[in-house]
Amino acid sequence: MITQTQLPDLLHRGKVRDTYQLDDKRLLMVSTDRISAFDVVLPLGIPEKGRVLNQISAFWFQKTQHLVPNHFIMSADDPKAAADLKARFSPDGLPAEIARQAMVVKQAERIDIECVVRGYIAGTAWSEYQAKGTVSGKPVPAGLLEGQAFPELLFTPTTKAEEGHDENMTDQQVLDMVGPALAKQLAEVSIAVFEFCKDYALERGLILADTKMEFGLINGELILIDELLTPDSSRFWDAAGYSPGKSQPSFDKQPVRDWLANQDWNREPPAPSLPDDVVAETSARYLEAYYLLTGERLS
């Protein structure tokens, strides 16, 4: 299990990913086994989580490249990457256990907006709706049940916070940040990617309830970056067991959230250590999500 990496030229260490500079145009992005909840990184990781995130992202980047370009070049354990990375991380090369949960990507100018698309009302959207009758400050129909589909997809962008909570952005805030042309493109591309992946997932028995995407620019061209449609960035529900009017079981870190919610913890670091059964259940959910989406077991 890899919860932290120590390689030369660290560019950024996020809640889950460690990103390293390879050269002036490429990065190495490592999906670690770290897990966060309530915006706090937990002391223990989840086995196989990093591999699942890395390989699901690679899977979706290749599936959606006809809709929008992305930053994916190749998986770090691809034989084509081996010689290049061996020379870069001499004398021994990139450790195999890191390579299998890392990818080589194009470096882009990141747009500091989380592009959230919602197909169903759940999570923080449901909480806000109960309190105010809105979702991300936007009016939605009255009388929705928890877990019910919206009449149409909602694009609800947020800030990209390095620490703490992302904050909802108004349409005007997005316009002020990126201008009307790029604001329109971000919304249209996000919804197009969501629609495609929603249909693909449903064919495999999964409902895509919501997701968040990140974008960047290379020479003025919009590209998808970071991760895509993973259990960390998305809610996937079992279509066979779907029943609106309650919280839906999801293929993500819900067991972690549920356990922490029942602890005497103020949601400030340090977080309590997870028990073995919660770690095992969470790992199993990530692995099952990978299998259901790709049709392959993680070997």
N, C-alpha and C positions, 0 to 999 in steps of 0.2 A: 504494500500500500504506500502511495506517495502523497504525502501531505504538504511537502515543500521541496523545491528543487534549488540546487546551488550550482548554477552554470555561469560562465562569464557573460558580461554585457546584459545584465538584467535591465529591461526597460520599464516594466510595470508588474507589480504583484497585486492582483485583485483578490476578491473573495474566494475565487476558485482557480483562476488561470494565472500562470506565470508566463510572461512574455519577454523574449530575448531578441536583441538586435542581431541579425545574421549579416546583413550588409546594408547599403543605403536604400535598398528597395524591398527587402524581405525580412520577415520576422519568424521566429519559432514560437508557437503558442502551445503551451503545455496545459492540458486539463488535469489538474490534480484531483486527489480524492477528498479534498477539503469539502466541508458542507457548512452552509450558513443557515440560520433561521432567525427570524425577527431582526435581520441585519447584523447579526453577530456570528462570527466564525467560531464553530465549536471546536473543542480541544481534540476530539477524535474524528477521523475520516470515515468514509464508507467504502469498503472494498469494491473494486471494479467500477466505481462511479466515474472516475476520470476517463477510463476507456470507453464507457458507454457514451458519455458526452462527446468525446472526440469523434467517435465513429458515427454516431447519429448525425452530428453536424456535417461531417464529410458526405454522408449519404444524402442529406437534404441539399447541400450545396450543389452536388452533381445533378440532383433531380430538378432543381429550379433554375439552372443556369440559362435556360431558354427564356425565362421571364426577366431576369436581371443578372448582370455579372456579379461575381463575388470574389472574395480575397483568397479562396482556397487554391493552392498550387498542387500539393500532394501530401499524403500522410508521411510522417517522419520515419515510419518503418517500411516505406516503399523502397524496394531495392534501388530505384533510381536516385533516391535521396541519400543512400548510405555513404557513397564515396564523398559527396559534397559535405555531409555533416561530419564525417570522420576527419576530414581535413580541418573543418571549422572547430571541432572540439577535440583536438589532438591532446595527448598521443593515442588515447583509447577510443575516441569517437563518442557519439552520444550513447549513453547506456540504453540497452534494449528495453528495460522496463520503463524508461521515460519515452523512448521513441514510439512505443505502441500506444501512448496516449497523448501524442503531440502531432501537430501539423505545421508544415511550412506554408506561410501565407504572404500575400502582397501587403506592403505597408501602405496605408491610406491615411488621409486626413479625416479623422473621426468627426462625425456630426454629433454634437452632445445632446441628442434626443433619443429617448427610448420610444420606439414606434410600437405602441401596444394596439393590438386588434382583438376585439372581443366578439365572440359569436353567441355566448351564453352568459347569463348573469351568475357570478360566483365570487367568492373571496371578498376582497375589499370593495368590489363593485356592488355586491349584495349588501354589505354593511352600510355603504353610503346610500343606497337605494332605500333601505329600511328607514334610515334617519331623515333623509331629505327628498326622496323621490327622484333623485338624479344619479347619473353615473359620470364620474369625472366632471361634475358640474354641468353636464348636458341633460336636457329633459329626455325622458324615456317614458313609454306608456305605463299607465297605472295598472295595478293588479298582476304584475309578473310574479311568478313563483320562483323560489330559489332553484337555480339550475336550469331555468327555462331559456329557450333560444330567444334572442332579440329578433324583432321583425326584420331588421337588416343589420349587417355588421357595423360595429362601432369602431372608429379610429380614435383612440384616447391617448395621445402622446404624453410623456412625462419627462422631467429633467433626468439627466444622467448623473446621479450622485455618486461621488467616490466613497463617501461615508454617509451613514444614516439612510433616511428614506428618500426615494425619488418623489418628486412633487408633480401633481397634475399641471399640465400646461394648457392655457387657453389657445384658441385658434390665432388670436392676435399675437401672443407670445411666440408662437412658432413662426408666424410671418415676420415678426421683428428680428428673429434670430437668423433665418435663412432666406427670406424673401419669398414672394408669391409663387414663382415658378418651381423652386425646389420644394416648398411646402406642399404644393399640389402633387408633385412627383412622389414625395415620400408617402403620402396618403394612398395614392393610386397603386404604387408598387407594393406597399405593405398589404393592402387588401387583395391584390392579385396573387401574391405568394400565399396568403392565408387560404384563399379560396381553393387554390390548386392542392395545397397540402391537406386541407380539410377533407376534400373528396378522396384523396389518396388514402388517408388514414381510415376513413369510414369504410372503404373497401376491405380493410383489414380488421374491422371490428372495433375501431377506436373513434371516439368523438373528440375532435380538437375544440376545446371550449374557448381558449384564449392563448395568446402568445405575445412575446415582445421581441422585436428585432432591432438590430443596430446597423447603421449605414455609415459609409465614408465616401470620400471623393478621391479619385486618382485622375489627374489631368482634367478635372472638371466633370468626370463621368461618375455617376452614382453606382456604388457597389455595396453588396451585403458584406458585413464583417462580423467578427466575434464568434457567436454560436448561432445555430438555427434549429428551431423546433425540437429542442431537447426537453427532457423531463424537468430540467432546472428553469427553463424559460417559458414553459408551456404547461397547460393543463390538458392531459389526455384522460378521457373516461372510457370505461368499458361500455360499448354501445348496447350490448345484450342486457346489461343490468341498469340501463339508464331509466330514471324515473324522476321527473321534476317535482319540486316541493320539498326537497331535502338536499343536504350536502352529498355530492356524488363521490364515491371512492375514486381516487386518481392514482396514476402511475408516477408518483414523484415522492417527495420527502414528507408527505403527510404524516407518516408514523412518527417522524421526528418532531414535527410541530405539535401533534397531539400529546406526545409524552411531555414535552417541555411546558405545554400549557397547563399541565397538572402538577408542575413542580413549584416550589417556593423560590421563584427566581424573578428578579426585577427587570429582566431582558436587557441587562447591561453586562459587558464583559467583567469577569469570565463566566462563560456558560457552564452548566453542569455537564459532566461526562455522560454519554448515552450508555444505557445497559446493552449487553450483548444481543438480546433478542430484538431490540429496536434497530440496532445496526444491521443485523441479519435480514430483518424484514424489509428494511429500506433498500439494501443492496439487491434483494430479490426483485423488488418492484422496478428498479432501474434496468436490470437484466431482462425482465419480462417485457418492458416497453421496447427495448432494442429488438427482441425477437419478434414481437407483434408487428413492428413497423417494417423491419427488413426481411423477415422470414428466415433469418439465420440466428443460430446460437452463437454467442460470443465465445470464441475458442481461445 
